[in-house]
Each structure stands twice: as C-alpha cells, then as structure tokens.
Amino acid sequence: MLKQGLYEQVINQIIRKELDSDIPPVSSIVPIDRKEIPKILSTYLADIIEKGLESAMNKGISPATQIGLINSTIKSLSDKFGDPELAGLSVATIPLR
C-alpha cells in the first residue's frame, strides 16, 4: 500500500496496482496539461534508462552495448516521429577512464 502523501509522478504498472488496491479508494488522479507531457515522460524515461544502464554496468555489460541500446532508442524515436534530426543525435563514442 502506498504511504499517504502527495505524489507527482507517472502512473506506471506498479503504482497502478497500488492505487487499484486501495480500499476504500483514497487516491485521486489529476490530469496534466498536454504541454507538460514531453517533459514529464522524458524525465520519467531518463530515470528508467539511468537505472537500467547502472544495472547493465553492474552486470559487466560493455559500454559499447549500452551505447547501442541508446542509439537504438534514438533511432526508434526518429523513425516513429519522422524526425531525421533525431538520428543525428546518436552517440558516436564516450571517452572512458
């Protein structure tokens, strides 16, 4: 069960289950302004990507593989939204120490 409080976050599958299990319902969901969607979703995705890449690093997955994943994500966005400028933002290399 979620602790009582005010949450400003994306409702993912885990949070959805928590909200659905509240008996009696004590939660309310307020819609966000459409103009805020890109910022909210990109911040949410950045957090997930960071956690995933930290997990990959801890498992010894190579930086090249991690870069490949990021470039694949960028390509998917470019293809999906027909924005070739995005493809130019692919990671070429990251200097490592």
TORFIRO-248122 format. One record per residue: residue number from 1; residue in one letter; x, y negated, z of N, C-alpha, C in turn. Coordinates in steps of 0.001 Angstrom, whole numbers. Example, Ala and Ser with C-alpha at 12.3 -4.5 7.8 and 13.67 -1.06 7.14 Angstrom:
// residues 2
<r><pos>1</pos><code>A</code><n_X>13190</n_X><n_Y>5690</n_Y><n_Z>7800</n_Z><ca_X>12300</ca_X><ca_Y>4500</ca_Y><ca_Z>7800</ca_Z><c_X>13200</c_X><c_Y>3300</c_Y><c_Z>7800</c_Z></r>
<r><pos>2</pos><code>S</code><n_X>12850</n_X><n_Y>2250</n_Y><n_Z>7080</n_Z><ca_X>13670</ca_X><ca_Y>1060</ca_Y><ca_Z>7140</ca_Z><c_X>12900</c_X><c_Y>-30</c_Y><c_Z>7870</c_Z></r>
***
This chain:
// residues 97
<r><pos>1</pos><code>M</code><n_X>838</n_X><n_Y>1175</n_Y><n_Z>0</n_Z><ca_X>0</ca_X><ca_Y>0</ca_Y><ca_Z>0</ca_Z><c_X>888</c_X><c_Y>-1244</c_Y><c_Z>0</c_Z></r>
<r><pos>2</pos><code>L</code><n_X>494</n_X><n_Y>-2243</n_Y><n_Z>-776</n_Z><ca_X>1248</ca_X><ca_Y>-3486</ca_Y><ca_Z>-832</ca_Z><c_X>1106</c_X><c_Y>-4252</c_Y><c_Z>474</c_Z></r>
<r><pos>3</pos><code>K</code><n_X>2181</n_X><n_Y>-4892</n_Y><n_Z>869</n_Z><ca_X>2112</ca_X><ca_Y>-5756</ca_Y><ca_Z>2042</ca_Z><c_X>1305</c_X><c_Y>-6990</c_Y><c_Z>1685</c_Z></r>
<r><pos>4</pos><code>Q</code><n_X>610</n_X><n_Y>-7522</n_Y><n_Z>2684</n_Z><ca_X>-199</ca_X><ca_Y>-8705</ca_Y><ca_Z>2453</ca_Z><c_X>699</c_X><c_Y>-9871</c_Y><c_Z>2091</c_Z></r>
<r><pos>5</pos><code>G</code><n_X>267</n_X><n_Y>-10672</n_Y><n_Z>1128</n_Z><ca_X>1045</ca_X><ca_Y>-11831</ca_Y><ca_Z>727</ca_Z><c_X>670</c_X><c_Y>-12275</c_Y><c_Z>-667</c_Z></r>
<r><pos>6</pos><code>L</code><n_X>1306</n_X><n_Y>-13324</n_Y><n_Z>-1099</n_Z><ca_X>1081</ca_X><ca_Y>-13870</ca_Y><ca_Z>-2426</ca_Z><c_X>2179</c_X><c_Y>-13345</c_Y><c_Z>-3337</c_Z></r>
<r><pos>7</pos><code>Y</code><n_X>1783</n_X><n_Y>-12741</n_Y><n_Z>-4439</n_Z><ca_X>2743</ca_X><ca_Y>-12194</ca_Y><ca_Z>-5396</ca_Z><c_X>2564</c_X><c_Y>-12905</c_Y><c_Z>-6726</c_Z></r>
<r><pos>8</pos><code>E</code><n_X>3661</n_X><n_Y>-13315</n_Y><n_Z>-7302</n_Z><ca_X>3646</ca_X><ca_Y>-13843</ca_Y><ca_Z>-8660</ca_Z><c_X>4530</c_X><c_Y>-12926</c_Y><c_Z>-9476</c_Z></r>
<r><pos>9</pos><code>Q</code><n_X>3919</n_X><n_Y>-11987</n_Y><n_Z>-10149</n_Z><ca_X>4707</ca_X><ca_Y>-11043</ca_Y><ca_Z>-10921</ca_Z><c_X>3847</c_X><c_Y>-10372</c_Y><c_Z>-11972</c_Z></r>
<r><pos>10</pos><code>V</code><n_X>4525</n_X><n_Y>-9752</n_Y><n_Z>-12896</n_Z><ca_X>3860</ca_X><ca_Y>-8956</ca_Y><ca_Z>-13912</ca_Z><c_X>3272</c_X><c_Y>-7727</c_Y><c_Z>-13227</c_Z></r>
<r><pos>11</pos><code>I</code><n_X>2087</n_X><n_Y>-7356</n_Y><n_Z>-13642</n_Z><ca_X>1470</ca_X><ca_Y>-6155</ca_Y><ca_Z>-13074</ca_Z><c_X>1930</c_X><c_Y>-4965</c_Y><c_Z>-13906</c_Z></r>
<r><pos>12</pos><code>N</code><n_X>2903</n_X><n_Y>-4229</n_Y><n_Z>-13367</n_Z><ca_X>3378</ca_X><ca_Y>-3034</ca_Y><ca_Z>-14058</ca_Z><c_X>2566</c_X><c_Y>-1831</c_Y><c_Z>-13586</c_Z></r>
<r><pos>13</pos><code>Q</code><n_X>2915</n_X><n_Y>-648</n_Y><n_Z>-14063</n_Z><ca_X>2139</ca_X><ca_Y>550</ca_Y><ca_Z>-13718</ca_Z><c_X>2171</c_X><c_Y>842</c_Y><c_Z>-12217</c_Z></r>
<r><pos>14</pos><code>I</code><n_X>3304</n_X><n_Y>607</n_Y><n_Z>-11587</n_Z><ca_X>3426</ca_X><ca_Y>873</ca_Y><ca_Z>-10149</ca_Z><c_X>2534</c_X><c_Y>-79</c_Y><c_Z>-9357</c_Z></r>
<r><pos>15</pos><code>I</code><n_X>2594</n_X><n_Y>-1366</n_Y><n_Z>-9685</n_Z><ca_X>1766</ca_X><ca_Y>-2356</ca_Y><ca_Z>-8988</ca_Z><c_X>292</c_X><c_Y>-2093</c_Y><c_Z>-9261</c_Z></r>
<r><pos>16</pos><code>R</code><n_X>-39</n_X><n_Y>-1713</n_Y><n_Z>-10506</n_Z><ca_X>-1436</ca_X><ca_Y>-1432</ca_Y><ca_Z>-10848</ca_Z><c_X>-1995</c_X><c_Y>-329</c_Y><c_Z>-9951</c_Z></r>
<r><pos>17</pos><code>K</code><n_X>-1223</n_X><n_Y>742</n_Y><n_Z>-9739</n_Z><ca_X>-1674</ca_X><ca_Y>1830</ca_Y><ca_Z>-8865</ca_Z><c_X>-1888</c_X><c_Y>1330</c_Y><c_Z>-7443</c_Z></r>
<r><pos>18</pos><code>E</code><n_X>-980</n_X><n_Y>493</n_Y><n_Z>-6966</n_Z><ca_X>-1115</ca_X><ca_Y>-68</ca_Y><ca_Z>-5619</ca_Z><c_X>-2384</c_X><c_Y>-911</c_Y><c_Z>-5510</c_Z></r>
<r><pos>19</pos><code>L</code><n_X>-2625</n_X><n_Y>-1742</n_Y><n_Z>-6514</n_Z><ca_X>-3820</ca_X><ca_Y>-2584</ca_Y><ca_Z>-6488</ca_Z><c_X>-5088</c_X><c_Y>-1746</c_Y><c_Z>-6548</c_Z></r>
<r><pos>20</pos><code>D</code><n_X>-5068</n_X><n_Y>-708</n_Y><n_Z>-7364</n_Z><ca_X>-6242</ca_X><ca_Y>154</ca_Y><ca_Z>-7500</ca_Z><c_X>-6521</c_X><c_Y>952</c_Y><c_Z>-6235</c_Z></r>
<r><pos>21</pos><code>S</code><n_X>-5489</n_X><n_Y>1181</n_Y><n_Z>-5417</n_Z><ca_X>-5680</ca_X><ca_Y>1998</ca_Y><ca_Z>-4222</ca_Z><c_X>-6129</c_X><c_Y>1180</c_Y><c_Z>-3012</c_Z></r>
<r><pos>22</pos><code>D</code><n_X>-6151</n_X><n_Y>-138</n_Y><n_Z>-3123</n_Z><ca_X>-6610</ca_X><ca_Y>-974</ca_Y><ca_Z>-2012</ca_Z><c_X>-8100</c_X><c_Y>-762</c_Y><c_Z>-1779</c_Z></r>
<r><pos>23</pos><code>I</code><n_X>-8438</n_X><n_Y>-235</n_Y><n_Z>-617</n_Z><ca_X>-9843</ca_X><ca_Y>-19</ca_Y><ca_Z>-265</ca_Z><c_X>-10056</c_X><c_Y>-628</c_Y><c_Z>1105</c_Z></r>
<r><pos>24</pos><code>P</code><n_X>-10872</n_X><n_Y>-1604</n_Y><n_Z>1294</n_Z><ca_X>-11575</ca_X><ca_Y>-2364</ca_Y><ca_Z>262</ca_Z><c_X>-10600</c_X><c_Y>-3258</c_Y><c_Z>-514</c_Z></r>
<r><pos>25</pos><code>P</code><n_X>-11012</n_X><n_Y>-3644</n_Y><n_Z>-1716</n_Z><ca_X>-10117</ca_X><ca_Y>-4478</ca_Y><ca_Z>-2518</ca_Z><c_X>-9844</c_X><c_Y>-5803</c_Y><c_Z>-1806</c_Z></r>
<r><pos>26</pos><code>V</code><n_X>-8599</n_X><n_Y>-6115</n_Y><n_Z>-1682</n_Z><ca_X>-8219</ca_X><ca_Y>-7379</ca_Y><ca_Z>-1055</ca_Z><c_X>-7370</c_X><c_Y>-8209</c_Y><c_Z>-2012</c_Z></r>
<r><pos>27</pos><code>S</code><n_X>-7284</n_X><n_Y>-7762</n_Y><n_Z>-3224</n_Z><ca_X>-6431</ca_X><ca_Y>-8457</ca_Y><ca_Z>-4178</ca_Z><c_X>-7264</c_X><c_Y>-9189</c_Y><c_Z>-5210</c_Z></r>
<r><pos>28</pos><code>S</code><n_X>-6700</n_X><n_Y>-10237</n_Y><n_Z>-5714</n_Z><ca_X>-7311</ca_X><ca_Y>-10923</ca_Y><ca_Z>-6839</ca_Z><c_X>-6211</c_X><c_Y>-11185</c_Y><c_Z>-7854</c_Z></r>
<r><pos>29</pos><code>I</code><n_X>-6588</n_X><n_Y>-11120</n_Y><n_Z>-9090</n_Z><ca_X>-5636</ca_X><ca_Y>-11326</ca_Y><ca_Z>-10171</ca_Z><c_X>-6060</c_X><c_Y>-12584</c_Y><c_Z>-10910</c_Z></r>
<r><pos>30</pos><code>V</code><n_X>-5129</n_X><n_Y>-13513</n_Y><n_Z>-11026</n_Z><ca_X>-5412</ca_X><ca_Y>-14782</ca_Y><ca_Z>-11673</ca_Z><c_X>-4715</c_X><c_Y>-14788</c_Y><c_Z>-13026</c_Z></r>
<r><pos>31</pos><code>P</code><n_X>-5454</n_X><n_Y>-15107</n_Y><n_Z>-14092</n_Z><ca_X>-4818</ca_X><ca_Y>-15136</ca_Y><ca_Z>-15412</ca_Z><c_X>-3771</c_X><c_Y>-16253</c_Y><c_Z>-15496</c_Z></r>
<r><pos>32</pos><code>I</code><n_X>-2810</n_X><n_Y>-16038</n_Y><n_Z>-16374</n_Z><ca_X>-1773</ca_X><ca_Y>-17049</ca_Y><ca_Z>-16573</ca_Z><c_X>-2047</c_X><c_Y>-17809</c_Y><c_Z>-17863</c_Z></r>
<r><pos>33</pos><code>D</code><n_X>-1477</n_X><n_Y>-18974</n_Y><n_Z>-17954</n_Z><ca_X>-1587</ca_X><ca_Y>-19791</ca_Y><ca_Z>-19157</ca_Z><c_X>-836</c_X><c_Y>-19091</c_Y><c_Z>-20290</c_Z></r>
<r><pos>34</pos><code>R</code><n_X>-1438</n_X><n_Y>-19043</n_Y><n_Z>-21463</n_Z><ca_X>-825</ca_X><ca_Y>-18366</ca_Y><ca_Z>-22616</ca_Z><c_X>570</c_X><c_Y>-18908</c_Y><c_Z>-22930</c_Z></r>
<r><pos>35</pos><code>K</code><n_X>781</n_X><n_Y>-20186</n_Y><n_Z>-22692</n_Z><ca_X>2080</ca_X><ca_Y>-20794</ca_Y><ca_Z>-22982</ca_Z><c_X>3174</c_X><c_Y>-20252</c_Y><c_Z>-22066</c_Z></r>
<r><pos>36</pos><code>E</code><n_X>2795</n_X><n_Y>-19689</n_Y><n_Z>-20932</n_Z><ca_X>3770</ca_X><ca_Y>-19162</ca_Y><ca_Z>-19980</ca_Z><c_X>4165</c_X><c_Y>-17715</c_Y><c_Z>-20279</c_Z></r>
<r><pos>37</pos><code>I</code><n_X>3430</n_X><n_Y>-17052</n_Y><n_Z>-21153</n_Z><ca_X>3654</ca_X><ca_Y>-15628</ca_Y><ca_Z>-21405</ca_Z><c_X>5089</c_X><c_Y>-15318</c_Y><c_Z>-21848</c_Z></r>
<r><pos>38</pos><code>P</code><n_X>5663</n_X><n_Y>-16028</n_Y><n_Z>-22832</n_Z><ca_X>7038</ca_X><ca_Y>-15690</ca_Y><ca_Z>-23228</ca_Z><c_X>8031</c_X><c_Y>-15776</c_Y><c_Z>-22070</c_Z></r>
<r><pos>39</pos><code>K</code><n_X>7935</n_X><n_Y>-16799</n_Y><n_Z>-21258</n_Z><ca_X>8867</ca_X><ca_Y>-16966</ca_Y><ca_Z>-20139</ca_Z><c_X>8662</c_X><c_Y>-15873</c_Y><c_Z>-19094</c_Z></r>
<r><pos>40</pos><code>I</code><n_X>7422</n_X><n_Y>-15596</n_Y><n_Z>-18745</n_Z><ca_X>7133</ca_X><ca_Y>-14589</ca_Y><ca_Z>-17719</ca_Z><c_X>7578</c_X><c_Y>-13207</c_Y><c_Z>-18179</c_Z></r>
<r><pos>41</pos><code>L</code><n_X>7213</n_X><n_Y>-12828</n_Y><n_Z>-19401</n_Z><ca_X>7569</ca_X><ca_Y>-11493</ca_Y><ca_Z>-19889</ca_Z><c_X>9072</c_X><c_Y>-11351</c_Y><c_Z>-20124</c_Z></r>
<r><pos>42</pos><code>S</code><n_X>9719</n_X><n_Y>-12407</n_Y><n_Z>-20615</n_Z><ca_X>11163</ca_X><ca_Y>-12299</ca_Y><ca_Z>-20852</ca_Z><c_X>11935</c_X><c_Y>-12220</c_Y><c_Z>-19537</c_Z></r>
<r><pos>43</pos><code>T</code><n_X>11478</n_X><n_Y>-12926</n_Y><n_Z>-18527</n_Z><ca_X>12114</ca_X><ca_Y>-12830</ca_Y><ca_Z>-17208</ca_Z><c_X>11936</c_X><c_Y>-11433</c_Y><c_Z>-16640</c_Z></r>
<r><pos>44</pos><code>Y</code><n_X>10735</n_X><n_Y>-10896</n_Y><n_Z>-16780</n_Z><ca_X>10438</ca_X><ca_Y>-9541</ca_Y><ca_Z>-16312</ca_Z><c_X>11327</c_X><c_Y>-8523</c_Y><c_Z>-17034</c_Z></r>
<r><pos>45</pos><code>L</code><n_X>11405</n_X><n_Y>-8652</n_Y><n_Z>-18360</n_Z><ca_X>12214</ca_X><ca_Y>-7727</ca_Y><ca_Z>-19146</ca_Z><c_X>13701</c_X><c_Y>-7854</c_Y><c_Z>-18811</c_Z></r>
<r><pos>46</pos><code>A</code><n_X>14167</n_X><n_Y>-9068</n_Y><n_Z>-18592</n_Z><ca_X>15578</ca_X><ca_Y>-9266</ca_Y><ca_Z>-18228</ca_Z><c_X>15915</c_X><c_Y>-8522</c_Y><c_Z>-16941</c_Z></r>
<r><pos>47</pos><code>D</code><n_X>15012</n_X><n_Y>-8575</n_Y><n_Z>-15969</n_Z><ca_X>15241</ca_X><ca_Y>-7853</ca_Y><ca_Z>-14708</ca_Z><c_X>15318</c_X><c_Y>-6346</c_Y><c_Z>-14941</c_Z></r>
<r><pos>48</pos><code>I</code><n_X>14425</n_X><n_Y>-5830</n_Y><n_Z>-15771</n_Z><ca_X>14415</ca_X><ca_Y>-4393</ca_Y><ca_Z>-16056</ca_Z><c_X>15681</c_X><c_Y>-3986</c_Y><c_Z>-16813</c_Z></r>
<r><pos>49</pos><code>I</code><n_X>16059</n_X><n_Y>-4785</n_Y><n_Z>-17796</n_Z><ca_X>17268</ca_X><ca_Y>-4483</ca_Y><ca_Z>-18565</ca_Z><c_X>18491</c_X><c_Y>-4492</c_Y><c_Z>-17649</c_Z></r>
<r><pos>50</pos><code>E</code><n_X>18574</n_X><n_Y>-5471</n_Y><n_Z>-16764</n_Z><ca_X>19716</ca_X><ca_Y>-5528</ca_Y><ca_Z>-15844</ca_Z><c_X>19775</c_X><c_Y>-4275</c_Y><c_Z>-14971</c_Z></r>
<r><pos>51</pos><code>K</code><n_X>18641</n_X><n_Y>-3861</n_Y><n_Z>-14425</n_Z><ca_X>18608</ca_X><ca_Y>-2643</ca_Y><ca_Z>-13599</ca_Z><c_X>19012</c_X><c_Y>-1421</c_Y><c_Z>-14417</c_Z></r>
<r><pos>52</pos><code>G</code><n_X>18504</n_X><n_Y>-1337</n_Y><n_Z>-15640</n_Z><ca_X>18839</ca_X><ca_Y>-207</ca_Y><ca_Z>-16500</ca_Z><c_X>20311</c_X><c_Y>-158</c_Y><c_Z>-16856</c_Z></r>
<r><pos>53</pos><code>L</code><n_X>20892</n_X><n_Y>-1320</n_Y><n_Z>-17163</n_Z><ca_X>22308</ca_X><ca_Y>-1365</ca_Y><ca_Z>-17517</ca_Z><c_X>23199</c_X><c_Y>-1094</c_Y><c_Z>-16310</c_Z></r>
<r><pos>54</pos><code>E</code><n_X>22785</n_X><n_Y>-1534</n_Y><n_Z>-15133</n_Z><ca_X>23542</ca_X><ca_Y>-1199</ca_Y><ca_Z>-13918</ca_Z><c_X>23517</c_X><c_Y>307</c_Y><c_Z>-13686</c_Z></r>
<r><pos>55</pos><code>S</code><n_X>22359</n_X><n_Y>911</n_Y><n_Z>-13903</n_Z><ca_X>22238</ca_X><ca_Y>2365</ca_Y><ca_Z>-13765</ca_Z><c_X>23134</c_X><c_Y>3066</c_Y><c_Z>-14783</c_Z></r>
<r><pos>56</pos><code>A</code><n_X>23131</n_X><n_Y>2568</n_Y><n_Z>-16018</n_Z><ca_X>23973</ca_X><ca_Y>3148</ca_Y><ca_Z>-17067</ca_Z><c_X>25447</c_X><c_Y>3043</c_Y><c_Z>-16693</c_Z></r>
<r><pos>57</pos><code>M</code><n_X>25849</n_X><n_Y>1885</n_Y><n_Z>-16178</n_Z><ca_X>27241</ca_X><ca_Y>1688</ca_Y><ca_Z>-15778</ca_Z><c_X>27615</c_X><c_Y>2658</c_Y><c_Z>-14656</c_Z></r>
<r><pos>58</pos><code>N</code><n_X>26728</n_X><n_Y>2805</n_Y><n_Z>-13681</n_Z><ca_X>26992</ca_X><ca_Y>3717</ca_Y><ca_Z>-12559</ca_Z><c_X>27087</c_X><c_Y>5173</c_Y><c_Z>-13008</c_Z></r>
<r><pos>59</pos><code>K</code><n_X>26449</n_X><n_Y>5498</n_Y><n_Z>-14123</n_Z><ca_X>26498</ca_X><ca_Y>6861</ca_Y><ca_Z>-14657</ca_Z><c_X>27640</c_X><c_Y>7040</c_Y><c_Z>-15650</c_Z></r>
<r><pos>60</pos><code>G</code><n_X>28431</n_X><n_Y>5983</n_Y><n_Z>-15834</n_Z><ca_X>29587</ca_X><ca_Y>6075</ca_Y><ca_Z>-16718</ca_Z><c_X>29263</c_X><c_Y>5940</c_Y><c_Z>-18193</c_Z></r>
<r><pos>61</pos><code>I</code><n_X>28103</n_X><n_Y>5428</n_Y><n_Z>-18511</n_Z><ca_X>27741</ca_X><ca_Y>5231</ca_Y><ca_Z>-19920</ca_Z><c_X>28564</c_X><c_Y>4066</c_Y><c_Z>-20465</c_Z></r>
<r><pos>62</pos><code>S</code><n_X>29138</n_X><n_Y>4259</n_Y><n_Z>-21618</n_Z><ca_X>30099</ca_X><ca_Y>3302</ca_Y><ca_Z>-22170</ca_Z><c_X>29463</c_X><c_Y>1941</c_Y><c_Z>-22458</c_Z></r>
<r><pos>63</pos><code>P</code><n_X>30284</n_X><n_Y>886</n_Y><n_Z>-22369</n_Z><ca_X>29798</ca_X><ca_Y>-437</ca_Y><ca_Z>-22745</ca_Z><c_X>29293</c_X><c_Y>-472</c_Y><c_Z>-24190</c_Z></r>
<r><pos>64</pos><code>A</code><n_X>29946</n_X><n_Y>274</n_Y><n_Z>-25077</n_Z><ca_X>29511</ca_X><ca_Y>299</ca_Y><ca_Z>-26480</ca_Z><c_X>28087</c_X><c_Y>838</c_Y><c_Z>-26600</c_Z></r>
<r><pos>65</pos><code>T</code><n_X>27761</n_X><n_Y>1854</n_Y><n_Z>-25820</n_Z><ca_X>26408</ca_X><ca_Y>2416</ca_Y><ca_Z>-25843</ca_Z><c_X>25408</c_X><c_Y>1408</c_Y><c_Z>-25286</c_Z></r>
<r><pos>66</pos><code>Q</code><n_X>25808</n_X><n_Y>706</n_Y><n_Z>-24240</n_Z><ca_X>24928</ca_X><ca_Y>-306</ca_Y><ca_Z>-23654</ca_Z><c_X>24682</c_X><c_Y>-1448</c_Y><c_Z>-24645</c_Z></r>
<r><pos>67</pos><code>I</code><n_X>25747</n_X><n_Y>-1881</n_Y><n_Z>-25319</n_Z><ca_X>25609</ca_X><ca_Y>-2926</ca_Y><ca_Z>-26335</ca_Z><c_X>24700</c_X><c_Y>-2439</c_Y><c_Z>-27457</c_Z></r>
<r><pos>68</pos><code>G</code><n_X>24854</n_X><n_Y>-1177</n_Y><n_Z>-27854</n_Z><ca_X>23993</ca_X><ca_Y>-608</ca_Y><ca_Z>-28888</ca_Z><c_X>22523</c_X><c_Y>-670</c_Y><c_Z>-28505</c_Z></r>
<r><pos>69</pos><code>L</code><n_X>22225</n_X><n_Y>-404</n_Y><n_Z>-27241</n_Z><ca_X>20840</ca_X><ca_Y>-483</ca_Y><ca_Z>-26768</ca_Z><c_X>20311</c_X><c_Y>-1909</c_Y><c_Z>-26873</c_Z></r>
<r><pos>70</pos><code>I</code><n_X>21117</n_X><n_Y>-2861</n_Y><n_Z>-26449</n_Z><ca_X>20703</ca_X><ca_Y>-4261</ca_Y><ca_Z>-26517</ca_Z><c_X>20491</c_X><c_Y>-4679</c_Y><c_Z>-27968</c_Z></r>
<r><pos>71</pos><code>N</code><n_X>21413</n_X><n_Y>-4302</n_Y><n_Z>-28848</n_Z><ca_X>21270</ca_X><ca_Y>-4652</ca_Y><ca_Z>-30260</ca_Z><c_X>20046</c_X><c_Y>-3997</c_Y><c_Z>-30880</c_Z></r>
<r><pos>72</pos><code>S</code><n_X>19734</n_X><n_Y>-2791</n_Y><n_Z>-30459</n_Z><ca_X>18530</ca_X><ca_Y>-2109</ca_Y><ca_Z>-30933</ca_Z><c_X>17274</c_X><c_Y>-2865</c_Y><c_Z>-30489</c_Z></r>
<r><pos>73</pos><code>T</code><n_X>17295</n_X><n_Y>-3361</n_Y><n_Z>-29271</n_Z><ca_X>16168</ca_X><ca_Y>-4138</ca_Y><ca_Z>-28760</ca_Z><c_X>16009</c_X><c_Y>-5433</c_Y><c_Z>-29550</c_Z></r>
<r><pos>74</pos><code>I</code><n_X>17124</n_X><n_Y>-6104</n_Y><n_Z>-29812</n_Z><ca_X>17085</ca_X><ca_Y>-7343</ca_Y><ca_Z>-30595</ca_Z><c_X>16558</c_X><c_Y>-7064</c_Y><c_Z>-31998</c_Z></r>
<r><pos>75</pos><code>K</code><n_X>17013</n_X><n_Y>-5975</n_Y><n_Z>-32614</n_Z><ca_X>16543</ca_X><ca_Y>-5612</ca_Y><ca_Z>-33957</ca_Z><c_X>15046</c_X><c_Y>-5326</c_Y><c_Z>-33948</c_Z></r>
<r><pos>76</pos><code>S</code><n_X>14574</n_X><n_Y>-4641</n_Y><n_Z>-32930</n_Z><ca_X>13139</ca_X><ca_Y>-4353</ca_Y><ca_Z>-32825</ca_Z><c_X>12326</c_X><c_Y>-5639</c_Y><c_Z>-32767</c_Z></r>
<r><pos>77</pos><code>L</code><n_X>12788</n_X><n_Y>-6599</n_Y><n_Z>-31981</n_Z><ca_X>12091</ca_X><ca_Y>-7888</ca_Y><ca_Z>-31896</ca_Z><c_X>12113</c_X><c_Y>-8605</c_Y><c_Z>-33243</c_Z></r>
<r><pos>78</pos><code>S</code><n_X>13277</n_X><n_Y>-8605</n_Y><n_Z>-33891</n_Z><ca_X>13416</ca_X><ca_Y>-9255</ca_Y><ca_Z>-35189</ca_Z><c_X>12481</c_X><c_Y>-8626</c_Y><c_Z>-36219</c_Z></r>
<r><pos>79</pos><code>D</code><n_X>12462</n_X><n_Y>-7293</n_Y><n_Z>-36267</n_Z><ca_X>11608</ca_X><ca_Y>-6578</ca_Y><ca_Z>-37219</ca_Z><c_X>10129</c_X><c_Y>-6786</c_Y><c_Z>-36905</c_Z></r>
<r><pos>80</pos><code>K</code><n_X>9778</n_X><n_Y>-6673</n_Y><n_Z>-35649</n_Z><ca_X>8370</ca_X><ca_Y>-6752</ca_Y><ca_Z>-35239</ca_Z><c_X>7772</c_X><c_Y>-8119</c_Y><c_Z>-35546</c_Z></r>
<r><pos>81</pos><code>F</code><n_X>8544</n_X><n_Y>-9178</n_Y><n_Z>-35294</n_Z><ca_X>8008</ca_X><ca_Y>-10523</ca_Y><ca_Z>-35449</ca_Z><c_X>8487</c_X><c_Y>-11218</c_Y><c_Z>-36716</c_Z></r>
<r><pos>82</pos><code>G</code><n_X>9222</n_X><n_Y>-10489</n_Y><n_Z>-37560</n_Z><ca_X>9659</ca_X><ca_Y>-11047</ca_Y><ca_Z>-38837</ca_Z><c_X>10526</c_X><c_Y>-12287</c_Y><c_Z>-38678</c_Z></r>
<r><pos>83</pos><code>D</code><n_X>11403</n_X><n_Y>-12265</n_Y><n_Z>-37691</n_Z><ca_X>12265</ca_X><ca_Y>-13414</ca_Y><ca_Z>-37428</ca_Z><c_X>13723</c_X><c_Y>-13011</c_Y><c_Z>-37632</c_Z></r>
<r><pos>84</pos><code>P</code><n_X>14258</n_X><n_Y>-13226</n_Y><n_Z>-38853</n_Z><ca_X>15622</ca_X><ca_Y>-12803</ca_Y><ca_Z>-39145</ca_Z><c_X>16673</c_X><c_Y>-13524</c_Y><c_Z>-38298</c_Z></r>
<r><pos>85</pos><code>E</code><n_X>16350</n_X><n_Y>-14694</n_Y><n_Z>-37766</n_Z><ca_X>17297</ca_X><ca_Y>-15401</ca_Y><ca_Z>-36898</ca_Z><c_X>17667</c_X><c_Y>-14563</c_Y><c_Z>-35683</c_Z></r>
<r><pos>86</pos><code>L</code><n_X>16713</n_X><n_Y>-13795</n_Y><n_Z>-35186</n_Z><ca_X>16977</ca_X><ca_Y>-12963</ca_Y><ca_Z>-34011</ca_Z><c_X>18070</c_X><c_Y>-11939</c_Y><c_Z>-34294</c_Z></r>
<r><pos>87</pos><code>A</code><n_X>18077</n_X><n_Y>-11389</n_Y><n_Z>-35500</n_Z><ca_X>19078</ca_X><ca_Y>-10374</ca_Y><ca_Z>-35849</ca_Z><c_X>20492</c_X><c_Y>-10939</c_Y><c_Z>-35727</c_Z></r>
<r><pos>88</pos><code>G</code><n_X>20651</n_X><n_Y>-12219</n_Y><n_Z>-35999</n_Z><ca_X>21954</ca_X><ca_Y>-12862</ca_Y><ca_Z>-35879</ca_Z><c_X>22421</c_X><c_Y>-13005</c_Y><c_Z>-34440</c_Z></r>
<r><pos>89</pos><code>L</code><n_X>21539</n_X><n_Y>-12729</n_Y><n_Z>-33498</n_Z><ca_X>21888</ca_X><ca_Y>-12845</ca_Y><ca_Z>-32079</ca_Z><c_X>22371</c_X><c_Y>-11527</c_Y><c_Z>-31485</c_Z></r>
<r><pos>90</pos><code>S</code><n_X>22556</n_X><n_Y>-10525</n_Y><n_Z>-32335</n_Z><ca_X>23078</ca_X><ca_Y>-9241</ca_Y><ca_Z>-31858</ca_Z><c_X>24460</c_X><c_Y>-9435</c_Y><c_Z>-31244</c_Z></r>
<r><pos>91</pos><code>V</code><n_X>24761</n_X><n_Y>-8608</n_Y><n_Z>-30248</n_Z><ca_X>26048</ca_X><ca_Y>-8681</ca_Y><ca_Z>-29554</ca_Z><c_X>27119</c_X><c_Y>-8054</c_Y><c_Z>-30443</c_Z></r>
<r><pos>92</pos><code>A</code><n_X>28171</n_X><n_Y>-8815</n_Y><n_Z>-30746</n_Z><ca_X>29268</ca_X><ca_Y>-8288</ca_Y><ca_Z>-31559</ca_Z><c_X>30229</c_X><c_Y>-7499</c_Y><c_Z>-30680</c_Z></r>
<r><pos>93</pos><code>T</code><n_X>30618</n_X><n_Y>-8099</n_Y><n_Z>-29578</n_Z><ca_X>31538</ca_X><ca_Y>-7445</ca_Y><ca_Z>-28652</ca_Z><c_X>31522</c_X><c_Y>-8196</c_Y><c_Z>-27329</c_Z></r>
<r><pos>94</pos><code>I</code><n_X>31973</n_X><n_Y>-7530</n_Y><n_Z>-26300</n_Z><ca_X>32119</ca_X><ca_Y>-8162</ca_Y><ca_Z>-24988</ca_Z><c_X>33539</c_X><c_Y>-7871</c_Y><c_Z>-24516</c_Z></r>
<r><pos>95</pos><code>P</code><n_X>34328</n_X><n_Y>-8928</n_Y><n_Z>-24278</n_Z><ca_X>35678</ca_X><ca_Y>-8690</ca_Y><ca_Z>-23762</ca_Z><c_X>35600</c_X><c_Y>-8067</c_Y><c_Z>-22366</c_Z></r>
<r><pos>96</pos><code>L</code><n_X>36342</n_X><n_Y>-7010</n_Y><n_Z>-22165</n_Z><ca_X>36310</ca_X><ca_Y>-6304</ca_Y><ca_Z>-20881</ca_Z><c_X>37625</c_X><c_Y>-6471</c_Y><c_Z>-20143</c_Z></r>
<r><pos>97</pos><code>R</code><n_X>37530</n_X><n_Y>-6449</n_Y><n_Z>-18811</n_Z><ca_X>38738</ca_X><ca_Y>-6475</ca_Y><ca_Z>-17981</ca_Z><c_X>38981</c_X><c_Y>-5116</c_Y><c_Z>-17426</c_Z></r>
***
